[in-house]
């Protein structure tokens, strides 16, 4: 069992610095704050952060991939906690972050897509994820504005979404209303002997009982400063935001058009998020014409009326990927240092379980079994096995 950062029942609250103000850091901070800890979040607002531009999908079914059973269990466990999480944050902040009514359509546009949807349905069945194949006519009953090229679709009734910028705003408000502080500054981790003892703001040491590293793609370099290995990589994603005068969609729609994978995520204010590219190109935050052309061509094929929509923004985020694209949650080998990073495409989906896991880890409590599969130790063990072979 991991030892707590400090006696969990001291006379004064345990102090925790959370390094990173994206969805992982804010969620971890909320989990700690609601357990009575004294929390400060350090948010450097770095270029390329993934959370502010995310689509906010809560979609374990749509994102299920072969060989990722443990990650799927983690995602499903977190989805089951989302309603409670949303109720807590909404009550604490006064900002409604309830997920949209559930449902996602995976649409077939090309004959090859028909087989792809059949394989997807079979994969979902192996994890007991409810899904239903629908005819073209039934697809358009669900979403009347879909293209007449739609050949059919697979509906995943539990997948849904939240408005990502609203969730970030609500979490910040909830934290501040419950005594946490959010500081806009870049900090470094501070270590003395075998323990992380706080953070450094310039030349000044800010001592804390524990530090949670939740800095996305910056986590690797920050951890290296205290001789810990946190292997992440930036995965570039470009995303568009459109606005229409009519409610064109009621649920998320995903499709493949001319080898371009696209999703369209509606929001309550008439906005539609169109995403997203995915490229392992390092810390590249350039907005490219190729992304606009590919995403708009695919999106307007699926939903032709988007041709008349207003283009609100073209944004870039660097998703923090890991060797197996699962997150790192919990303790490290450095006393006083904990991690909540590497959430890749699942940051908002995993927010509730991130909050619960980091509170448990810092307080020395057992992690939920689903989260226990995603400690940093899994990659340290794999690295050690490779070195000893």
Secondary structure as UniProt FT lines:
FT   TURN            8..9
FT   STRAND          15..19
FT   HELIX           23..33
FT   TURN            34..36
FT   STRAND          38..43
FT   TURN            47..48
FT   HELIX           51..53
FT   STRAND          57..58
FT   HELIX           60..63
FT   TURN            66..67
FT   HELIX           69..80
FT   HELIX           82..93
FT   STRAND          104..108
FT   HELIX           111..126
FT   TURN            127..128
FT   STRAND          132..135
FT   HELIX           136..142
FT   TURN            144..145
FT   TURN            148..149
FT   STRAND          152..156
FT   TURN            157..158
FT   STRAND          160..161
FT   HELIX           164..177
FT   TURN            178..179
FT   STRAND          181..184
FT   STRAND          188..192
FT   TURN            193..194
FT   STRAND          195..201
FT   TURN            202..203
FT   STRAND          204..207
FT   STRAND          210..213
FT   HELIX           216..218
FT   HELIX           219..224
FT   TURN            225..227
FT   STRAND          233..243
FT   STRAND          252..257
FT   TURN            258..259
FT   STRAND          260..266
FT   TURN            268..269
FT   STRAND          271..275
FT   HELIX           289..302
FT   HELIX           304..308
FT   STRAND          310..321
FT   TURN            323..324
FT   STRAND          328..331
FT   STRAND          337..341
FT   TURN            344..345
FT   TURN            347..350
FT   HELIX           351..362
FT   TURN            363..364
FT   HELIX           369..372
FT   TURN            373..374
FT   HELIX           377..388
//
